Amino acid sequence: MEKKYTEQELEDRKEAKRDMKMWISNGWELKEETPAMFIMKKNTATGWGHFWVFFLTAWFTFGIGNIIYHFSCNETKKIIK
């Protein structure tokens, strides 16, 4: 059974898709699309950040600090349709 969308719902989706494309052009990735929203993700970890975390914590974390830094820099954004 196919759901019929109203004109307002179609316009809202079109506007949300336009916003989503803007975020994609700024380096975000589309992680998931649900009927209610687009979920975007981006990792903000930098090469210099990894260098400094390694330099300051490698002696006692054996590189685990870099893994923690990488996963702690993940950001998500929800664009509601």
Buried (B, 14 or more C-beta within 10 A) or exposed (E): EEEEEEEEEEEBBEEBBEBBEEBEEEEBEBEEBEEEBBBBEBBEBEEEBBEEBBEEBEEEBEEEBBEEBBEEBEEEBEBEB
